[in-house]
Amino acid sequence: MRLLNSLDRRGWLLLGAAALGAALFGAVATTGTTARAGAALEERKLPMKFNWVACDPNCRGWVSAVGIITADTPRDFEEFSRGRQLGGATVVLDSSGGSVNDAITLGRRFRNLGLSTTVGISVQNRGGQSARPAVAPEAYCESMCVFLLLAGKKRYVPEAAHVRVHQIWMGDRADDARAASYSAQDLMIVERDIGRLAKYTFDMGGAGDLLSLALSVPPWEDLHELDAGELKLTNLVTTNLVADVLPHVDVAAPAVAELAPKTQARFGAEAEPQPVKSTKTAEAVVPTGAAQSAGSQK
């Protein structure tokens, strides 16, 4: 995967591992699923995109949000939502994180709309008009994606999903954080943005345990994956029923053997279809370190 690097040091990025696995929930055939999952791997390395997944007549549909949160993401969401009645809809997240301040802005917008959130890969089935879309639950929500998840009025995390956290760090020094130099100004920025993230966390109904867990993982260590107990402890989960966020979607788990393996990779590990656009605070660059951890910043 690829690291996000600071341009003006006025914001932060959350980074994470991108890996996807098997099992679908929803009434869906396996035809075309493997190809769709492979495409999702590439999409997660690009700036976040929003798509409306329709499943009429018995299902309202949902918002698919895939990719890295950049300075353009809040504006892109406003353009996407224009003319749509999104109030009370569900956002299905598949993201490695991104800009802290822009994620906070987007999260507050989610909450204002009363959106629900979950983790997964939206799958458009190719079985004909009678086939319905579904969600592959073995997806990843890492770094600042976790705080977007927190923005949901109702929040559901499938058992197969991976929710991972780590520290906020200077994006341009996350690749070799221990060898980098830091100024008093850098420390001020760190403390300021931790304060912003803390206020947001409590405003969204999250627990201090979420910040404690995240801020205890430095960028040179693997991301910490929250287990079922920690998901509840941090208030990231408000329901254990998928029907609370995706009503009228049947639950099934057909095997999909050829989805990507559960391995961590860093940004830039593979050739990108296009570079991530510069944000107000960060720019995607190819990492130079050899650490296996996919995320080096929150």
Backbone bond lengths (Angstrom), bond angles and torsions (degrees), N, CA, C in turn:
res aa  C-N    CA-C-N  psi(-1)  N-CA   C-N-CA  omega(-1)  CA-C   N-CA-C  phi
1 M - - - 1.454 - - 1.513 108.40 -
2 R 1.309 115.97 -170.99 1.453 116.13 -173.79 1.503 112.86 -129.94
3 L 1.341 115.29 144.30 1.457 121.22 179.02 1.507 110.64 -81.29
4 L 1.336 115.87 151.75 1.446 121.59 178.08 1.515 106.96 -109.69
5 N 1.322 116.31 125.70 1.453 121.15 -167.58 1.521 111.16 -111.60
6 S 1.335 117.92 138.09 1.461 122.76 -174.78 1.512 111.88 -72.90
7 L 1.330 117.37 136.25 1.454 122.41 175.86 1.519 110.78 -97.49
8 D 1.328 118.33 -51.66 1.456 120.04 -176.88 1.513 112.34 -116.03
9 R 1.338 117.63 6.12 1.460 124.61 175.94 1.507 113.10 61.19
10 R 1.291 118.86 22.95 1.460 121.77 -178.52 1.517 111.61 -102.97
11 G 1.291 117.93 9.22 1.461 120.12 177.66 1.501 109.77 -155.66
12 W 1.313 115.46 -176.21 1.459 121.27 -174.55 1.516 110.40 -135.71
13 L 1.316 114.89 162.89 1.454 120.71 175.57 1.506 110.07 -126.20
14 L 1.319 115.31 145.46 1.456 120.96 170.27 1.516 106.87 -106.25
15 L 1.308 115.48 127.79 1.456 118.98 -178.74 1.508 110.17 -117.01
16 G 1.329 117.29 160.51 1.456 118.87 179.25 1.509 112.92 -160.13
17 A 1.300 115.83 -178.51 1.459 122.35 179.08 1.507 110.31 -88.26
18 A 1.311 116.86 145.42 1.468 119.74 175.22 1.512 107.74 -113.45
19 A 1.311 116.26 113.37 1.453 120.58 173.90 1.502 107.94 -151.31
20 L 1.279 116.46 141.81 1.458 119.42 -176.21 1.509 109.02 -128.41
21 G 1.329 117.65 155.02 1.447 120.81 -176.84 1.507 112.80 -136.50
22 A 1.314 115.66 -156.77 1.450 120.52 -168.66 1.499 113.65 -99.28
23 A 1.335 114.50 178.81 1.466 126.27 174.51 1.507 111.85 85.52
24 L 1.311 115.90 125.92 1.455 122.24 178.76 1.501 109.06 -109.58
25 F 1.382 116.73 146.90 1.444 116.70 164.35 1.502 106.32 -118.63
26 G 1.336 116.64 138.20 1.446 123.75 -172.10 1.514 107.86 122.05
27 A 1.311 115.84 158.28 1.465 119.43 179.95 1.501 107.91 -80.76
28 V 1.350 116.70 98.56 1.444 120.06 -174.69 1.512 110.36 -147.00
29 A 1.334 116.46 142.97 1.457 120.82 173.58 1.513 107.98 -86.01
30 T 1.318 117.79 161.53 1.456 120.86 -176.07 1.519 112.39 -83.23
31 T 1.307 119.69 -6.91 1.456 122.16 -178.49 1.518 110.51 -59.25
32 G 1.328 117.61 123.71 1.456 121.86 177.25 1.513 114.11 81.02
33 T 1.328 119.01 -2.30 1.454 120.83 -175.35 1.516 112.19 -69.33
34 T 1.326 117.28 -42.08 1.454 120.80 -177.97 1.521 110.61 -61.30
35 A 1.310 117.62 -44.26 1.455 121.10 179.45 1.514 110.47 -62.62
36 R 1.321 116.72 -39.83 1.468 120.35 -179.59 1.518 110.71 -65.56
37 A 1.324 118.16 -38.62 1.450 121.17 179.41 1.518 111.08 -67.01
38 G 1.337 116.17 -38.07 1.452 119.20 177.43 1.516 111.51 -63.24
39 A 1.329 116.25 -39.40 1.456 119.82 177.38 1.522 110.87 -64.03
40 A 1.339 116.76 -35.34 1.461 120.36 -179.70 1.515 111.39 -62.59
41 L 1.337 116.65 -33.56 1.454 120.09 178.08 1.522 110.66 -59.59
42 E 1.321 117.00 -41.15 1.455 120.59 179.42 1.531 111.33 -72.16
43 E 1.321 116.53 -40.70 1.459 120.38 -177.28 1.517 111.70 -62.36
44 R 1.325 117.55 -31.61 1.455 120.36 -178.07 1.525 112.00 -69.87
45 K 1.317 117.98 -13.50 1.454 121.40 179.49 1.529 112.05 -93.89
46 L 1.312 116.70 -2.56 1.455 122.65 -178.90 1.519 109.97 -105.40
47 P 1.332 117.98 166.74 1.466 120.09 175.32 1.517 110.81 -55.81
48 M 1.325 116.52 148.15 1.459 121.66 -174.90 1.521 111.80 -58.54
49 K 1.333 114.80 134.39 1.457 122.50 176.40 1.519 109.31 -120.56
50 F 1.308 114.99 146.16 1.464 121.46 179.50 1.524 109.20 -114.91
51 N 1.324 115.42 135.29 1.459 121.28 176.79 1.518 109.49 -138.77
52 W 1.330 115.51 144.64 1.452 120.04 175.48 1.521 108.49 -92.43
53 V 1.333 116.32 123.36 1.458 122.21 179.12 1.525 107.79 -101.24
54 A 1.303 116.54 106.69 1.467 121.53 -178.01 1.513 110.21 -88.50
55 C 1.318 116.43 140.22 1.472 119.84 176.01 1.521 109.90 -141.71
56 D 1.324 116.10 40.88 1.463 121.32 176.40 1.542 109.86 -59.75
57 P 1.312 118.86 157.44 1.467 126.71 7.51 1.526 114.58 -94.78
58 N 1.344 117.31 -13.57 1.460 119.13 -172.45 1.525 114.12 -96.82
59 C 1.302 116.55 -3.43 1.468 120.94 -178.34 1.517 108.40 -131.41
60 R 1.309 116.83 135.11 1.455 119.72 -177.30 1.520 112.06 -67.43
61 G 1.318 117.73 -33.18 1.450 121.47 -173.52 1.520 110.85 104.30
62 W 1.335 116.28 -179.74 1.465 119.57 -178.05 1.521 109.84 -155.57
63 V 1.333 115.39 171.41 1.459 122.64 177.98 1.520 108.27 -97.74
64 S 1.318 117.19 125.16 1.458 122.31 172.77 1.524 108.55 -93.91
65 A 1.339 117.02 123.85 1.463 122.10 179.01 1.518 108.21 -122.40
66 V 1.334 115.77 108.63 1.459 121.16 -173.72 1.523 109.82 -126.92
67 G 1.334 117.00 129.56 1.452 120.39 172.82 1.514 114.12 122.99
68 I 1.319 114.40 -171.11 1.461 123.14 -174.54 1.526 110.41 -89.62
69 I 1.320 116.05 138.06 1.465 122.00 179.38 1.527 108.52 -80.14
70 T 1.322 116.68 119.40 1.462 122.20 178.42 1.527 109.51 -119.15
71 A 1.317 115.91 -178.73 1.463 120.17 178.29 1.524 111.66 -64.25
72 D 1.321 117.18 -22.33 1.464 120.83 179.51 1.523 113.32 -83.43
73 T 1.326 117.35 -14.64 1.467 120.52 -170.77 1.528 113.57 -62.72
74 P 1.347 120.16 -46.48 1.467 117.89 178.17 1.525 112.76 -58.57
75 R 1.339 116.92 -40.56 1.463 120.24 177.88 1.520 111.15 -66.55
76 D 1.335 116.45 -41.00 1.463 119.91 178.33 1.526 110.84 -61.15
77 F 1.330 116.78 -38.33 1.459 119.29 179.02 1.523 110.87 -66.71
78 E 1.332 117.13 -38.57 1.462 119.78 178.34 1.519 110.53 -63.14
79 E 1.325 116.82 -39.76 1.465 120.07 177.77 1.529 110.43 -66.73
80 F 1.315 116.79 -40.37 1.452 121.11 178.57 1.529 111.79 -63.82
81 S 1.322 116.01 -40.27 1.468 119.97 -174.91 1.524 113.26 -79.57
82 R 1.331 117.44 -14.89 1.459 120.65 -178.43 1.533 110.21 -61.46
83 G 1.322 115.40 124.31 1.454 120.79 179.46 1.514 114.49 84.71
84 R 1.331 117.30 -2.12 1.459 121.16 178.58 1.525 109.90 -108.63
85 Q 1.311 116.31 143.92 1.454 122.21 175.59 1.530 108.45 -92.14
86 L 1.317 115.70 87.46 1.455 120.02 -173.70 1.526 113.67 -93.56
87 G 1.302 118.04 -7.99 1.456 120.34 -177.37 1.513 112.25 -51.54
88 G 1.334 117.17 124.01 1.447 121.67 178.26 1.512 115.22 80.47
89 A 1.334 118.21 2.28 1.465 121.29 179.72 1.531 109.89 -74.46
90 T 1.338 115.76 175.23 1.464 121.78 179.37 1.521 109.78 -113.69
91 V 1.330 116.12 139.62 1.453 122.77 174.77 1.521 108.28 -106.16
92 V 1.334 116.36 125.24 1.459 122.23 176.98 1.524 107.85 -100.29
93 L 1.328 116.35 115.85 1.461 122.70 -170.89 1.521 112.78 -100.14
94 D 1.318 115.14 139.19 1.467 122.91 171.96 1.526 105.53 -145.53
95 S 1.331 117.15 94.75 1.459 119.70 -168.20 1.523 111.52 -152.18
96 S 1.325 115.05 148.25 1.461 121.99 176.47 1.521 112.40 -97.21
97 G 1.324 117.47 5.98 1.464 119.85 177.84 1.514 112.18 110.45
98 G 1.334 116.17 -147.41 1.442 120.48 -179.14 1.510 112.58 145.65
99 S 1.305 116.76 -152.21 1.463 123.58 -175.43 1.519 111.38 -65.44
100 V 1.325 115.97 126.47 1.461 121.01 -177.68 1.522 111.88 -62.37
101 N 1.314 116.87 -54.26 1.461 119.35 -174.89 1.527 112.37 -65.35
102 D 1.334 117.01 -35.40 1.466 119.66 178.66 1.518 111.36 -73.60
103 A 1.324 117.12 -31.97 1.465 119.81 174.69 1.525 110.62 -66.43
104 I 1.313 116.87 -38.57 1.464 120.38 177.20 1.529 109.98 -62.50
105 T 1.323 116.64 -44.50 1.466 120.70 178.17 1.526 110.77 -59.59
106 L 1.321 116.30 -45.83 1.461 120.49 -178.87 1.525 111.04 -67.20
107 G 1.329 116.37 -39.88 1.454 119.96 179.35 1.523 112.51 -61.80
108 R 1.304 116.66 -40.52 1.469 119.94 178.35 1.532 110.64 -65.67
109 R 1.310 116.34 -33.79 1.460 119.77 176.57 1.527 110.36 -66.98
110 F 1.328 116.94 -42.01 1.461 120.83 175.74 1.520 110.70 -55.37
111 R 1.332 115.77 -47.56 1.459 119.60 -176.77 1.530 110.98 -66.30
112 N 1.323 117.32 -39.00 1.468 120.05 179.01 1.523 111.73 -61.16
113 L 1.330 116.83 -31.44 1.457 121.54 178.72 1.529 112.46 -84.95
114 G 1.335 116.95 -5.42 1.456 120.30 -179.01 1.514 113.07 69.18
115 L 1.344 116.90 30.83 1.453 120.68 -178.06 1.522 111.60 -73.56
116 S 1.323 116.16 151.82 1.457 122.71 169.55 1.520 107.84 -100.04
117 T 1.336 117.05 160.70 1.459 120.40 -177.54 1.524 110.88 -135.68
118 T 1.331 114.53 151.25 1.452 121.99 173.11 1.520 107.92 -154.56
119 V 1.332 116.39 177.59 1.460 122.21 -178.34 1.520 108.64 -117.57
120 G 1.332 116.68 134.63 1.459 118.77 178.55 1.514 111.96 169.63
121 I 1.314 115.28 175.47 1.467 122.87 176.56 1.521 107.93 -113.30
122 S 1.305 116.34 116.96 1.461 120.47 179.38 1.524 109.58 -70.90
123 V 1.314 116.43 129.09 1.466 122.39 -175.91 1.515 109.23 -120.19
124 Q 1.317 115.70 116.67 1.455 121.24 175.02 1.522 107.64 -88.32
125 N 1.322 115.94 108.24 1.459 119.81 -177.38 1.525 111.10 -71.40
126 R 1.320 115.61 146.30 1.467 121.40 -178.70 1.523 112.34 -104.50
127 G 1.307 116.34 26.97 1.450 119.84 -175.49 1.509 115.05 -87.92
128 G 1.327 118.40 14.41 1.454 120.68 179.02 1.516 111.96 105.04
129 Q 1.320 116.32 179.51 1.449 121.16 -175.47 1.523 112.95 -62.97
130 S 1.325 116.44 -29.55 1.462 119.38 -178.16 1.522 112.29 -79.10
131 A 1.328 117.51 -14.39 1.463 120.73 -179.25 1.517 109.99 -77.13
132 R 1.317 115.40 145.40 1.454 120.35 -178.51 1.515 110.27 -111.79
133 P 1.316 117.68 150.52 1.464 120.68 176.62 1.519 110.16 -69.34
134 A 1.303 116.27 164.55 1.454 121.17 -179.23 1.518 108.90 -146.56
135 V 1.329 115.11 -177.61 1.458 120.97 -179.87 1.517 108.86 -130.00
136 A 1.323 117.26 123.45 1.454 121.71 173.55 1.521 107.74 -81.64
137 P 1.327 118.72 118.02 1.460 120.58 -171.62 1.522 115.42 -77.42
138 E 1.340 118.32 -19.41 1.459 118.82 -176.25 1.522 109.97 -83.52
139 A 1.320 115.06 71.88 1.452 123.30 -179.80 1.521 108.75 -119.37
140 Y 1.340 115.88 -179.17 1.458 121.16 -175.46 1.529 111.26 -125.20
141 C 1.306 114.86 135.79 1.470 121.74 172.67 1.521 106.02 -130.11
142 E 1.330 115.91 109.03 1.457 120.66 -170.37 1.524 111.72 -128.33
143 S 1.339 114.04 153.79 1.448 121.66 175.34 1.519 110.88 56.22
144 M 1.345 118.38 -123.52 1.463 119.16 -175.46 1.523 112.50 -69.20
145 C 1.320 118.26 -17.73 1.465 119.78 173.12 1.521 110.35 -58.13
146 V 1.331 116.89 -34.17 1.462 120.81 179.98 1.528 110.35 -60.84
147 F 1.324 116.26 -35.30 1.461 119.67 -179.40 1.532 111.41 -79.93
148 L 1.337 117.60 -23.85 1.462 119.85 168.91 1.520 110.20 -69.06
149 L 1.319 115.91 -40.80 1.463 120.35 175.28 1.523 110.36 -56.56
150 L 1.327 116.42 -41.05 1.461 122.30 -179.38 1.522 112.14 -63.48
151 A 1.331 117.36 -23.20 1.466 121.01 -177.08 1.520 112.73 -71.72
152 G 1.319 118.02 -15.99 1.454 120.29 -178.43 1.518 112.50 -66.40
153 K 1.316 115.91 138.84 1.470 119.76 175.30 1.518 109.53 -65.87
154 K 1.346 116.24 -38.80 1.457 122.78 169.25 1.520 106.64 -119.28
155 R 1.343 115.78 140.54 1.460 119.52 -174.20 1.532 110.41 -135.52
156 Y 1.320 114.61 124.55 1.468 120.49 -179.51 1.524 108.64 -128.17
157 V 1.336 116.07 133.81 1.461 121.41 177.33 1.527 108.34 -121.21
158 P 1.332 118.51 115.88 1.465 120.37 177.90 1.528 110.78 -60.61
159 E 1.308 116.07 150.97 1.458 120.68 -179.21 1.520 111.70 -59.23
160 A 1.332 117.31 -32.41 1.465 121.07 -177.28 1.521 113.47 -83.62
161 A 1.312 118.22 -7.36 1.464 121.07 -177.66 1.528 111.09 -77.61
162 H 1.338 115.21 158.56 1.461 121.68 -179.66 1.530 108.77 -119.53
163 V 1.327 115.63 116.79 1.467 121.83 179.67 1.524 107.08 -114.51
164 R 1.326 117.80 116.08 1.466 122.44 -170.12 1.517 112.18 -128.52
165 V 1.329 115.40 145.33 1.457 120.81 -176.55 1.525 111.10 -132.40
166 H 1.331 115.26 159.25 1.468 122.63 170.90 1.523 109.00 -164.78
167 Q 1.329 116.60 -177.66 1.457 122.35 -172.10 1.521 113.93 -72.88
168 I 1.323 113.64 155.66 1.462 121.28 164.17 1.527 107.43 -71.91
169 W 1.316 115.48 140.65 1.469 118.95 177.69 1.516 109.42 -152.19
170 M 1.335 116.42 162.84 1.456 120.52 175.11 1.528 108.44 -66.66
171 G 1.325 116.54 121.81 1.449 120.44 -174.09 1.509 114.28 -59.80
172 D 1.348 116.95 -34.34 1.454 119.62 -177.30 1.519 112.82 -79.57
173 R 1.351 116.58 -4.31 1.457 119.99 179.48 1.528 112.99 -127.37
174 A 1.318 116.44 10.97 1.458 119.91 -178.71 1.520 112.42 -73.92
175 D 1.326 117.50 -20.32 1.458 120.78 -176.47 1.527 111.65 -71.21
176 D 1.335 117.08 -31.83 1.470 121.97 177.54 1.517 107.11 -143.72
177 A 1.324 114.55 64.53 1.461 121.45 -168.61 1.523 113.24 -60.84
178 R 1.325 118.00 -36.23 1.462 119.48 -176.11 1.526 112.72 -73.81
179 A 1.319 117.78 -25.32 1.461 120.73 -178.64 1.522 112.79 -90.69
180 A 1.328 117.16 -10.84 1.469 121.04 -175.69 1.520 111.12 -77.54
181 S 1.329 115.99 162.11 1.466 122.91 175.39 1.519 109.18 -103.70
182 Y 1.332 115.74 149.93 1.454 121.42 -177.08 1.520 109.83 -135.74
183 S 1.320 115.52 140.06 1.459 121.34 -179.84 1.523 110.21 -100.27
184 A 1.320 115.81 171.89 1.464 120.60 175.42 1.525 110.11 -61.77
185 Q 1.335 116.69 -34.90 1.463 120.77 177.06 1.522 111.00 -62.61
186 D 1.331 116.10 -39.57 1.460 120.08 177.43 1.523 111.08 -60.98
187 L 1.316 116.28 -44.39 1.460 120.28 -179.83 1.515 110.92 -64.05
188 M 1.323 116.59 -37.37 1.462 120.34 177.66 1.521 110.62 -62.20
189 I 1.339 116.10 -42.29 1.460 120.54 179.86 1.521 110.31 -64.24
190 V 1.334 116.48 -41.87 1.459 120.45 178.46 1.524 110.71 -58.38
191 E 1.319 116.13 -50.84 1.462 120.08 -177.29 1.524 111.32 -64.99
192 R 1.319 117.14 -38.88 1.460 120.61 178.82 1.521 111.69 -61.28
193 D 1.325 116.10 -46.98 1.458 119.26 -175.64 1.527 112.69 -76.04
194 I 1.320 116.84 -28.61 1.465 118.64 171.45 1.525 109.30 -63.56
195 G 1.329 116.19 -40.09 1.465 119.79 177.12 1.513 111.90 -62.05
196 R 1.335 116.97 -42.87 1.465 120.59 178.21 1.529 111.17 -62.58
197 L 1.333 115.01 -42.21 1.456 119.15 -179.30 1.526 111.34 -67.81
198 A 1.330 116.61 -36.93 1.460 120.59 178.52 1.528 110.74 -64.32
199 K 1.332 116.83 -45.34 1.464 119.83 179.56 1.529 110.25 -61.53
200 Y 1.315 116.32 -44.32 1.456 120.88 178.65 1.529 110.81 -59.98
201 T 1.322 116.17 -45.36 1.466 120.92 -178.82 1.519 111.25 -56.50
202 F 1.323 116.63 -47.31 1.460 119.99 -178.92 1.527 111.36 -71.94
203 D 1.334 117.21 -35.30 1.467 119.76 176.68 1.528 111.24 -61.67
204 M 1.331 116.74 -33.65 1.461 121.46 -178.52 1.527 112.39 -84.41
205 G 1.321 117.51 -3.12 1.457 120.17 -179.38 1.508 114.07 89.78
206 G 1.323 117.49 12.16 1.454 120.84 177.09 1.525 111.07 -77.83
207 A 1.309 115.98 163.11 1.455 121.54 -179.83 1.526 110.55 -98.85
208 G 1.337 115.00 156.66 1.455 119.62 177.24 1.523 112.10 -61.63
209 D 1.326 116.32 -21.25 1.466 119.93 178.16 1.527 111.55 -61.90
210 L 1.329 117.89 -30.17 1.456 120.36 178.61 1.528 110.09 -64.55
211 L 1.321 116.64 -46.81 1.462 120.26 177.76 1.521 111.11 -64.63
212 S 1.324 116.38 -40.79 1.461 120.46 -179.53 1.519 111.52 -61.46
213 L 1.323 116.41 -45.41 1.462 120.30 179.39 1.526 111.32 -64.90
214 A 1.330 115.55 -43.85 1.462 119.26 -177.18 1.528 111.66 -67.11
215 L 1.319 116.63 -46.05 1.460 120.59 -174.16 1.519 113.05 -75.58
216 S 1.321 117.39 -4.69 1.467 120.68 178.23 1.525 112.14 -91.73
217 V 1.340 117.27 -2.63 1.474 120.92 -176.97 1.529 109.42 -110.26
218 P 1.337 119.07 104.41 1.466 121.27 -179.73 1.520 111.54 -71.90
219 P 1.333 117.37 163.12 1.467 120.98 -174.12 1.520 114.48 -68.11
220 W 1.329 118.07 -14.52 1.461 119.24 179.32 1.531 111.97 -90.93
221 E 1.322 117.52 4.03 1.458 121.49 175.62 1.520 110.10 -111.76
222 D 1.336 116.19 160.57 1.461 120.75 176.46 1.521 110.15 -62.83
223 L 1.313 115.20 149.76 1.462 119.07 175.74 1.528 109.71 -59.49
224 H 1.313 115.32 150.18 1.466 120.41 177.95 1.519 108.90 -93.15
225 E 1.325 116.40 122.00 1.461 120.80 178.41 1.522 109.91 -89.62
226 L 1.303 116.16 124.69 1.458 121.14 -178.67 1.521 110.21 -74.04
227 D 1.334 115.77 130.21 1.459 119.01 175.56 1.525 109.44 -86.99
228 A 1.325 115.88 179.89 1.465 119.92 -175.23 1.524 111.69 -59.31
229 G 1.331 116.29 -39.78 1.456 119.89 179.44 1.511 112.15 -65.37
230 E 1.321 117.08 -40.10 1.468 121.16 -179.59 1.519 111.26 -71.38
231 L 1.325 117.65 -33.24 1.464 120.10 176.31 1.526 110.62 -60.61
232 K 1.320 116.39 -37.48 1.460 120.35 177.80 1.521 111.19 -76.84
233 L 1.348 116.95 -41.53 1.456 122.06 -179.38 1.522 111.94 -58.89
234 T 1.318 116.38 -37.42 1.460 121.50 -177.60 1.526 113.50 -86.57
235 N 1.333 116.84 -3.69 1.466 123.38 -176.80 1.522 113.02 67.08
236 L 1.321 117.13 22.98 1.461 119.67 176.18 1.520 111.64 -73.38
237 V 1.314 116.84 -25.95 1.457 121.83 -179.51 1.517 109.61 -109.87
238 T 1.323 116.71 128.43 1.464 120.80 176.61 1.518 112.36 -110.97
239 T 1.333 116.95 -12.66 1.465 120.36 -179.41 1.516 109.94 -149.02
240 N 1.319 116.14 149.96 1.456 122.12 175.06 1.526 111.67 -103.46
241 L 1.317 116.51 8.27 1.462 121.57 -176.81 1.526 110.25 -111.76
242 V 1.321 117.01 118.64 1.453 120.37 177.78 1.522 111.05 -60.93
243 A 1.331 117.03 -29.36 1.468 121.02 -179.02 1.524 111.91 -63.89
244 D 1.326 117.74 -20.00 1.461 120.14 178.77 1.522 112.52 -72.83
245 V 1.334 116.84 -21.98 1.465 119.62 179.40 1.523 112.40 -116.09
246 L 1.333 117.05 -25.83 1.462 121.46 177.45 1.529 108.73 -131.21
247 P 1.323 116.92 72.69 1.466 120.06 -177.66 1.523 111.88 -63.82
248 H 1.324 114.66 148.84 1.466 122.96 176.37 1.526 112.84 67.00
249 V 1.318 116.94 17.79 1.462 119.98 172.94 1.519 107.27 -105.85
250 D 1.341 116.30 114.38 1.457 120.37 -179.20 1.528 110.34 -66.94
251 V 1.320 115.96 147.11 1.458 121.05 179.97 1.517 109.70 -98.01
252 A 1.326 115.84 126.46 1.458 121.75 176.46 1.512 107.82 -147.96
253 A 1.321 117.30 162.69 1.460 120.01 -178.33 1.514 111.92 -140.43
254 P 1.338 118.03 63.61 1.464 119.15 175.97 1.520 110.57 -65.75
255 A 1.304 117.41 143.46 1.460 120.60 -177.31 1.514 110.74 -72.48
256 V 1.323 115.68 140.40 1.462 121.84 174.92 1.517 105.28 -130.63
257 A 1.309 117.47 94.53 1.454 121.49 -166.59 1.519 113.90 -74.28
258 E 1.331 117.63 -22.05 1.455 118.97 -170.29 1.519 114.15 -101.20
259 L 1.324 118.31 15.02 1.453 119.07 176.00 1.518 109.76 -68.97
260 A 1.322 116.61 163.81 1.461 121.21 -175.55 1.519 111.43 -60.74
261 P 1.329 118.74 145.04 1.460 121.65 179.61 1.516 111.73 -71.55
262 K 1.322 115.71 162.37 1.462 121.53 -178.55 1.518 109.94 -82.50
263 T 1.302 116.84 77.83 1.452 120.40 176.84 1.504 109.35 -126.84
264 Q 1.315 115.34 152.46 1.456 119.58 178.51 1.519 109.15 -91.36
265 A 1.303 115.47 143.95 1.455 121.07 176.90 1.499 108.21 -142.21
266 R 1.311 116.05 152.85 1.450 118.81 -178.02 1.500 110.43 -98.17
267 F 1.330 116.41 157.23 1.457 120.29 178.00 1.510 109.36 -56.13
268 G 1.333 115.18 135.67 1.449 119.65 179.37 1.512 113.01 91.24
269 A 1.334 118.51 2.35 1.457 120.91 -178.56 1.520 112.01 -67.08
270 E 1.331 116.63 -26.11 1.451 121.05 178.89 1.516 108.94 -128.51
271 A 1.320 116.33 162.36 1.461 119.93 177.28 1.523 109.62 -63.28
272 E 1.299 116.51 138.95 1.456 121.49 -178.01 1.523 111.17 -98.10
273 P 1.336 117.22 143.82 1.464 119.37 175.44 1.523 111.18 -61.25
274 Q 1.329 116.96 -34.47 1.447 121.66 176.87 1.525 106.88 -161.39
275 P 1.331 117.88 153.13 1.463 119.00 -178.45 1.510 111.41 -73.89
276 V 1.338 115.36 152.42 1.456 120.14 172.65 1.513 108.34 -69.11
277 K 1.307 116.55 135.93 1.450 120.82 -179.12 1.525 110.86 -66.99
278 S 1.314 115.61 150.85 1.449 119.55 174.94 1.517 109.78 -64.06
279 T 1.317 115.65 144.07 1.449 120.29 174.66 1.515 108.16 -109.98
280 K 1.309 115.89 178.90 1.455 119.91 178.07 1.519 111.10 -61.44
281 T 1.314 116.92 -25.01 1.449 119.95 -174.20 1.508 114.43 -123.73
282 A 1.308 117.99 -10.93 1.459 116.72 -172.76 1.503 112.19 -153.66
283 E 1.314 113.89 161.71 1.449 121.05 178.92 1.519 107.42 -141.62
284 A 1.316 117.10 138.60 1.462 120.21 179.68 1.519 109.31 -75.85
285 V 1.322 116.56 133.10 1.465 121.71 177.40 1.510 108.60 -137.40
286 V 1.304 115.65 160.27 1.456 119.99 176.85 1.516 108.59 -75.62
287 P 1.353 119.27 127.49 1.454 121.13 -179.44 1.519 111.47 -70.46
288 T 1.323 116.76 151.71 1.453 120.89 178.60 1.510 112.40 -107.27
289 G 1.335 117.35 -14.49 1.461 120.51 -178.56 1.509 111.51 -75.61
290 A 1.325 114.63 169.17 1.461 119.79 -178.18 1.509 112.94 -113.10
291 A 1.330 116.67 9.89 1.467 119.63 -178.60 1.514 110.21 -63.23
292 Q 1.312 117.43 148.66 1.454 121.06 -179.45 1.513 111.73 -82.92
293 S 1.331 117.35 -21.16 1.451 119.52 -177.33 1.508 110.35 -61.67
294 A 1.331 117.14 133.95 1.447 121.09 -179.52 1.491 111.91 -79.74
295 G 1.298 120.31 -20.34 1.432 121.32 -176.30 1.487 110.10 -123.05
296 S 1.319 116.50 135.93 1.443 119.60 179.47 1.502 110.17 -130.50
297 Q 1.297 116.14 27.95 1.435 117.39 179.18 1.487 110.15 -177.08
298 K 1.272 119.45 159.03 1.423 119.27 -177.29 1.448 110.95 -109.22
